[in-house]
């Protein structure tokens, strides 16, 4: 915490660009106590104790920032600081975030609320906060140098504006973005409608999370901030599977999931077992005439997508990014494709020189999920996560939507694995197999080619032989 004298000094420097003068000296005399959270668990929804009522969201592997009411203004305190984030069990990253976490806590307000956010900078460089998607005064937009002076280390700035429209938003720095966002500085913002809204349905469960990515070498702790595309950790709220909690719902609940993308690429998010509609973006709720059933929606860079569905199919349903490399953790990108290569001879020779030598990938990469090979310290296995039958062989952006008929309303505790009713699980067939039916037209080209050989031909490639002097 900064002293009262230091606080007034810093806000006077901010001047009109940050509209600190819009807040009286009496109101600024004491800052709200900053709430800190270091656990990576999904915290229960924060029920509003004062101000307008709303149905709170649940932040996947995260939490909602408490506030205080001060003369009708909802006050929050964000602290930008270095944090340690457990990305999954046994693997921690040294990131930058807010209030002890990366991403920072979710901020929840109600349409029409006057909001005041104190931002204290405990980073080694200057920062700011941009309120992504919000309608607000230009001087509150948080772009360093353009709409405000930077928040220098040790200083506290104050942002104040009215939450003018309901919707799904984000916050992140607009100062040295390449570094600060690559280090994990981001958070979620939800503005709930103040009255019943014709385009915003009431739901039973409302989940939020951000898509983010990191490039952390195996055994290292700090992301490489210069990486542009080749990230090796694709995460939801800075967690990788199996460290991502399940989304637990009651059968026949109306479920909303809000997703924000602050990575460097798009993500097709896919839900098994149900259809959903895209009910909103960061631009606001979508018209009901423009909604249609989907099972996958693409979330582009800097976008928000809000999906809704009726959880009417009981079970454990996979929920993941459909880019295959995004459901895999570190160590996978530089492994050569060795499918079909017979290693037996060379592996025996190498093993005599290197006792721990291990063949990788000659039958595909599924073996990587079951290997108990030694890993560098502080590293997440590439594909892991044990299901009720065997390894799930997933990592990265993967979780499970758990639908249960006996889950109590408001109960988000993991109910364990789903027990399929007898006769409803795929099983091995041990009986006789009938010969496959063949059609006369099978294999014929639509445009027959004359003079083609009747027999199969194996193509052999000869490398050119070099000759001295040629």
C-alpha distance (Angstrom), angle and dihedral (degrees) to the residues before:
residue distance angle dihedral
X1 . . .
X2 3.81 . .
X3 3.77 122.0 .
X4 3.80 122.3 -103.8
X5 3.83 91.2 -109.1
X6 3.82 92.3 49.7
X7 3.79 90.3 47.9
X8 3.81 94.8 53.7
X9 3.81 90.0 46.1
X10 3.81 92.9 52.8
X11 3.80 94.6 46.0
X12 3.79 92.1 48.9
X13 3.80 88.7 55.8
X14 3.79 89.2 52.3
X15 3.79 90.7 62.6
X16 3.76 124.7 170.3
X17 3.83 93.4 -28.8
X18 3.79 90.0 75.0
X19 3.80 93.6 29.2
X20 3.79 92.4 -127.9
X21 3.80 87.1 152.5
X22 3.80 88.0 66.7
X23 3.80 87.7 73.3
X24 3.79 118.2 69.2
X25 3.80 120.3 -122.5
X26 3.80 88.5 -118.7
X27 3.81 91.4 56.3
X28 3.82 90.3 48.2
X29 3.78 95.2 47.7
X30 3.80 92.4 99.2
X31 3.78 128.2 21.7
X32 3.78 122.4 -140.4
X33 3.79 110.4 -96.1
X34 3.84 106.9 -99.5
X35 3.80 112.4 -116.1
X36 3.82 113.8 -138.9
X37 3.80 128.1 -159.3
X38 3.80 124.5 -175.9
X39 3.82 102.3 165.5
X40 3.82 114.4 100.9
X41 3.81 93.1 -146.9
X42 3.80 126.8 116.3
X43 3.79 103.7 -99.8
X44 3.83 122.8 -146.0
X45 3.81 117.1 -98.2
X46 3.81 114.4 -81.2
X47 3.79 106.4 -121.4
X48 3.82 111.5 -145.7
X49 3.78 109.1 -106.1
X50 3.78 94.0 -173.5
X51 3.78 140.0 5.9
X52 3.80 122.3 43.4
X53 3.80 117.0 -15.0
X54 3.82 121.1 -112.6
X55 3.80 139.9 160.3
X56 3.85 103.3 -100.5
X57 3.78 126.4 -134.1
X58 3.81 128.3 -124.9
X59 3.81 115.2 -128.5
X60 3.80 111.5 -144.5
X61 3.83 106.6 -119.7
X62 3.78 88.2 -11.0
X63 3.81 146.3 73.9
X64 3.81 145.6 -127.7
X65 3.81 121.2 -101.2
X66 3.83 114.1 -117.3
X67 3.80 119.1 -130.5
X68 3.76 140.3 -166.4
X69 3.80 128.6 -134.5
X70 3.81 113.5 -125.0
X71 3.81 114.9 -178.0
X72 3.78 91.3 -34.1
X73 3.83 95.0 -43.8
X74 3.80 120.7 116.0
X75 3.83 106.2 -133.7
X76 3.80 126.4 -160.9
X77 3.80 132.1 177.3
X78 3.82 120.7 -146.7
X79 3.80 120.3 -172.0
X80 3.82 115.8 -161.0
X81 3.80 106.4 -151.5
X82 3.82 147.0 137.2
X83 3.81 110.6 -80.9
X84 3.78 139.3 -177.7
X85 3.81 111.7 -128.1
X86 3.79 122.0 -167.1
X87 3.83 101.8 -141.3
X88 3.82 91.8 -173.6
X89 3.78 134.7 -23.2
X90 3.80 109.8 -53.8
X91 3.80 94.8 10.2
X92 3.80 122.8 91.9
X93 3.80 129.7 174.5
X94 3.79 129.2 -155.0
X95 3.80 102.2 -131.3
X96 3.78 141.2 155.7
X97 3.79 118.4 -113.1
X98 3.78 145.4 127.6
X99 3.81 132.5 -72.7
X100 3.80 95.2 -6.8
X101 3.82 97.6 -47.3
X102 3.76 144.2 81.1
X103 2.95 113.6 -119.6
X104 3.76 94.8 34.5
X105 3.80 123.1 -122.8
X106 3.78 121.1 -67.8
X107 3.81 114.7 -104.6
X108 3.81 114.5 -143.2
X109 3.79 123.4 -169.1
X110 3.79 138.3 153.7
X111 3.79 127.4 -111.9
X112 3.80 108.0 -89.1
X113 3.83 95.4 24.4
X114 3.78 116.4 138.1
X115 3.78 103.2 -132.6
X116 3.80 128.7 -161.7
X117 3.81 118.2 -170.9
X118 3.80 121.2 -171.2
X119 3.82 111.3 -156.6
X120 3.81 118.5 -162.8
X121 3.81 117.4 -167.9
X122 3.81 116.1 -141.5
X123 3.79 94.4 159.2
X124 3.82 123.3 111.7
X125 3.83 90.4 -114.6
X126 3.80 138.7 37.5
X127 3.81 121.3 -77.6
X128 3.82 144.0 172.2
X129 3.81 137.1 -165.6
X130 3.80 123.9 -117.4
X131 3.81 115.0 -162.4
X132 3.81 97.5 -141.9
X133 3.81 113.1 -140.4
X134 3.82 97.4 1.2
X135 3.79 125.8 134.5
X136 3.82 104.3 -133.6
X137 3.82 143.9 131.8
X138 3.80 112.2 -61.4
X139 3.80 92.3 -117.9
X140 3.81 90.2 59.8
X141 3.82 96.3 53.1
X142 3.80 93.2 97.6
X143 3.82 103.4 -132.0
X144 3.80 107.5 147.2
X145 3.78 112.9 -126.0
X146 3.80 94.0 5.2
X147 3.80 104.9 60.6
X148 3.81 101.7 7.4
X149 3.78 143.7 4.6
X150 3.79 114.4 -95.8
X151 3.79 121.0 -90.6
X152 3.79 101.0 -114.5
X153 3.84 122.1 -146.8
X154 3.79 110.7 -75.5
X155 3.81 94.0 18.1
X156 3.80 130.5 114.5
X157 3.80 123.9 -146.5
X158 3.78 128.7 -173.7
X159 3.79 127.9 -139.5
X160 3.80 120.6 -165.3
X161 3.80 130.4 -179.3
X162 3.80 143.2 130.0
X163 3.82 117.8 -95.6
X164 3.78 93.2 -123.1
X165 3.78 103.5 -179.3
X166 3.81 135.3 27.1
X167 3.76 118.3 -115.4
X168 3.79 151.3 91.8
X169 3.81 118.0 -58.7
X170 3.81 143.9 157.2
X171 3.77 139.1 -140.8
X172 3.80 127.6 -145.2
X173 3.81 139.6 145.4
X174 3.78 123.7 -76.8
X175 3.80 91.7 -163.4
X176 3.83 122.5 87.8
X177 3.80 85.5 -13.8
X178 3.81 94.9 177.0
X179 3.79 90.4 61.8
X180 3.77 102.4 32.3
X181 3.80 98.3 46.5
X182 3.81 91.8 42.0
X183 3.81 85.7 54.8
X184 3.82 91.8 54.0
X185 3.82 106.1 -96.4
X186 3.79 106.3 154.8
X187 3.79 141.6 98.9
X188 3.79 144.0 -175.5
X189 3.80 128.2 -102.8
X190 3.82 125.8 -166.4
X191 3.80 124.3 -172.8
X192 3.80 110.5 -165.5
X193 3.84 120.8 -151.9
X194 3.81 114.2 -101.5
X195 3.82 92.7 -143.4
X196 3.76 136.7 21.0
X197 3.81 105.0 -63.9
X198 3.82 122.9 -151.0
X199 3.83 91.9 -138.6
X200 3.81 100.0 36.2
X201 3.79 113.7 72.8
X202 3.77 123.8 -157.0
X203 3.80 111.4 -109.6
X204 3.79 136.0 -166.9
X205 3.82 96.7 -136.5
X206 3.79 127.7 24.4
X207 3.84 118.0 -171.8
X208 3.81 127.9 -174.7
X209 3.80 134.1 -171.9
X210 3.80 141.0 153.3
X211 3.81 127.4 -126.8
X212 3.80 111.0 -131.0
X213 3.80 137.6 161.8
X214 3.78 138.6 -155.4
X215 3.78 139.9 -170.2
X216 3.81 106.7 -141.8
X217 3.79 119.4 159.9
X218 3.82 115.4 -128.1
X219 3.79 107.3 -87.8
X220 3.82 93.1 17.5
X221 3.81 128.8 108.1
X222 3.82 106.9 -157.9
X223 3.83 126.0 69.2
X224 3.79 119.6 -118.1
X225 3.78 102.1 -116.3
X226 3.83 96.6 -163.3
X227 3.82 94.2 65.3
X228 3.80 111.8 116.9
X229 3.81 104.9 -179.6
X230 3.80 114.5 -16.3
X231 3.80 99.7 84.7
X232 3.80 118.3 162.5
X233 3.82 100.6 -162.1
X234 3.79 119.5 59.0
X235 3.78 110.1 -174.4
X236 3.78 147.7 175.3
X237 3.80 110.4 -135.5
X238 3.83 88.6 -14.9
X239 3.81 92.3 -57.8
X240 3.82 127.4 115.1
X241 3.79 126.5 -156.0
X242 3.01 127.3 -60.7
X243 3.80 84.1 29.4
X244 3.83 93.0 60.3
X245 3.80 112.4 97.3
X246 3.82 120.5 -127.0
X247 3.79 120.7 -105.6
X248 3.82 101.4 -119.0
X249 3.81 119.0 -158.1
X250 3.79 140.1 164.3
X251 3.80 118.6 -112.0
X252 3.83 111.1 -91.8
X253 3.80 92.5 17.8
X254 3.79 115.6 144.4
X255 3.81 101.6 -124.3
X256 3.80 130.5 -161.7
X257 3.81 122.8 -168.4
X258 3.82 119.6 -170.5
X259 3.81 116.2 -160.8
X260 3.81 128.3 -173.4
X261 3.81 124.5 -169.5
X262 3.81 120.0 -145.6
X263 3.82 96.8 156.1
X264 3.81 126.2 103.8
X265 3.82 96.3 -104.3
X266 3.79 142.1 38.6
X267 3.81 124.3 -89.5
X268 3.83 125.6 -151.6
X269 3.81 101.0 -148.5
X270 3.81 112.3 -153.6
X271 3.82 130.7 -166.3
X272 3.81 122.4 -162.2
X273 3.80 124.9 -141.0
X274 3.82 98.7 13.5
X275 3.78 142.5 62.4
X276 3.80 121.5 -130.3
X277 3.78 139.4 -174.4
X278 3.79 127.3 -133.9
X279 3.78 99.4 -118.8
X280 3.80 99.2 174.8
X281 3.80 149.4 4.3
X282 3.80 133.2 -164.6
X283 3.80 84.6 -83.8
X284 3.80 90.7 63.9
X285 3.81 139.1 -92.8
X286 3.80 115.0 -23.2
X287 3.83 118.9 -120.2
X288 3.79 110.9 -98.9
X289 3.80 89.7 -126.2
X290 3.82 88.1 61.1
X291 3.81 96.7 54.5
X292 3.79 124.2 97.2
X293 3.81 135.4 168.0
X294 3.80 115.5 -80.8
X295 3.79 138.0 166.5
X296 3.83 94.7 -166.0
X297 3.79 130.6 37.1
X298 3.78 126.8 -176.2
X299 3.79 116.4 -129.0
X300 3.80 109.6 -161.2
X301 3.80 127.3 -156.5
X302 3.79 112.4 -66.4
X303 3.80 92.9 8.1
X304 3.78 134.7 122.5
X305 3.80 123.8 -147.4
X306 3.79 124.8 -168.9
X307 3.81 115.5 -163.0
X308 3.81 129.2 -174.2
X309 3.79 132.8 -167.5
X310 3.78 142.9 159.9
X311 3.82 109.3 -109.6
X312 3.81 94.9 -141.6
X313 3.82 99.4 140.5
X314 3.79 114.9 78.5
X315 3.79 117.8 -139.8
X316 3.80 145.7 69.5
X317 3.80 105.4 -60.7
X318 3.81 123.0 -168.1
X319 3.81 115.4 -121.9
X320 3.79 116.7 -173.6
X321 3.78 152.0 127.9
X322 3.81 108.7 -79.0
X323 3.80 94.7 -141.5
X324 3.79 98.3 103.5
X325 3.81 95.4 -144.4
X326 3.79 89.9 54.7
X327 3.81 91.2 66.4
X328 3.79 91.4 60.9
X329 3.77 130.2 80.0
X330 3.81 130.5 -140.0
X331 3.82 126.9 -47.4
X332 3.81 96.5 47.4
X333 3.80 109.7 91.7
X334 3.80 101.3 74.3
X335 3.81 98.5 43.2
X336 3.85 108.9 116.6
X337 3.81 119.6 -128.2
X338 3.82 105.8 -101.8
X339 3.81 99.6 166.1
X340 3.82 109.8 146.1
X341 3.82 94.9 11.0
X342 3.81 112.7 129.4
X343 3.80 105.8 -135.4
X344 3.79 97.7 173.8
X345 3.78 98.5 105.1
X346 3.77 99.5 38.2
X347 3.81 92.9 40.5
X348 3.80 90.5 56.9
X349 3.80 91.5 50.8
X350 3.80 94.0 46.9
X351 3.81 92.4 45.9
X352 3.80 89.6 59.5
X353 3.81 87.5 60.7
X354 3.81 100.2 30.8
X355 3.83 109.2 33.6
X356 3.83 94.2 -167.9
X357 3.83 94.8 50.5
X358 3.81 111.4 135.8
X359 3.79 130.3 -168.7
X360 3.83 111.3 -126.8
X361 3.77 129.5 -162.7
X362 3.80 105.2 -5.3
X363 3.83 90.4 129.2
X364 3.83 96.2 31.1
X365 3.80 127.4 -80.4
X366 3.82 100.5 -72.4
X367 3.81 89.6 97.8
X368 3.80 88.2 66.3
X369 3.80 89.7 70.1
X370 3.79 92.0 58.7
X371 3.80 101.0 38.0
X372 3.74 115.8 111.5
X373 3.78 91.5 -160.8
X374 3.80 116.4 153.6
X375 3.81 112.2 -93.7
X376 3.80 130.4 -158.1
X377 3.77 114.3 -96.1
X378 3.81 114.8 -84.4
X379 3.79 96.7 19.5
X380 3.81 132.2 131.2
X381 3.83 115.4 -134.5
X382 3.80 111.7 -108.3
X383 3.82 97.1 -119.3
X384 3.77 121.4 7.2
X385 3.79 144.6 123.6
X386 3.79 121.8 129.0
X387 3.81 118.1 -122.1
X388 3.82 127.5 -168.8
X389 3.82 91.6 -87.4
X390 3.83 105.9 31.2
X391 3.79 141.2 -48.9
X392 3.80 114.2 -27.1
X393 3.84 88.8 -149.2
X394 3.80 93.5 -144.6
X395 3.78 137.6 121.8
X396 3.78 138.5 165.0
X397 3.80 118.3 30.9
X398 3.80 100.2 18.1
X399 3.78 134.7 114.3
X400 3.80 140.6 145.7
X401 3.80 131.8 -109.4
X402 3.82 104.4 -144.2
X403 3.80 112.5 -156.7
X404 3.84 115.7 -169.9
X405 3.79 130.2 174.6
X406 3.83 92.4 -149.8
X407 3.83 97.6 46.6
X408 3.79 107.0 121.8
X409 3.81 119.0 -123.5
X410 3.79 109.4 -90.3
X411 3.83 92.6 14.2
X412 3.82 111.7 128.1
X413 3.81 98.8 169.8
X414 3.81 115.9 128.5
X415 3.83 107.0 -100.3
X416 3.81 93.6 -159.3
X417 3.79 125.9 -118.5
X418 3.79 121.2 -22.4
X419 3.80 116.2 -108.0
X420 3.80 106.8 -139.3
X421 3.82 114.5 -140.4
X422 3.82 113.5 -106.4
X423 3.77 113.0 -80.4
X424 3.81 95.6 20.5
X425 3.84 99.7 92.9
X426 3.81 124.3 89.0
X427 3.81 110.2 -110.6
X428 3.78 141.7 -176.3
X429 3.81 115.6 -86.0
X430 3.80 113.1 -136.8
X431 3.80 100.3 173.3
X432 3.78 129.6 96.3
X433 3.79 119.0 -66.2
X434 3.79 119.7 -136.3
X435 3.79 118.3 -130.6
X436 3.81 110.6 -95.3
X437 3.79 115.3 -101.2
X438 3.80 114.2 -112.7
X439 3.77 126.0 -154.3
X440 3.79 122.4 -146.6
X441 3.77 90.4 -127.4
X442 3.81 93.3 50.5
X443 3.77 112.4 124.3
X444 3.82 96.5 4.6
X445 3.77 116.1 133.7
X446 3.76 118.2 -123.6
X447 3.82 88.3 -130.8
X448 3.86 108.1 38.9
X449 3.80 113.9 -144.2
X450 3.80 119.7 -143.6
X451 3.80 124.5 -131.0
X452 3.80 94.8 22.2
X453 3.83 113.9 148.4
X454 3.79 115.0 -100.8
X455 3.80 95.6 -146.4
X456 3.78 126.1 66.1
X457 3.79 112.4 -97.1
X458 3.78 124.9 -152.3
X459 3.77 110.8 -142.4
X460 3.79 113.3 -136.8
X461 3.78 121.4 -163.6
X462 3.77 121.2 -154.2
X463 3.74 121.1 -161.8
X464 3.81 115.0 -133.3
X465 3.80 113.7 -101.1
X466 3.75 115.4 -128.1
X467 3.80 118.3 -135.1
X468 3.73 125.7 -158.8
X469 3.75 111.1 -103.3
X470 3.81 93.9 18.0
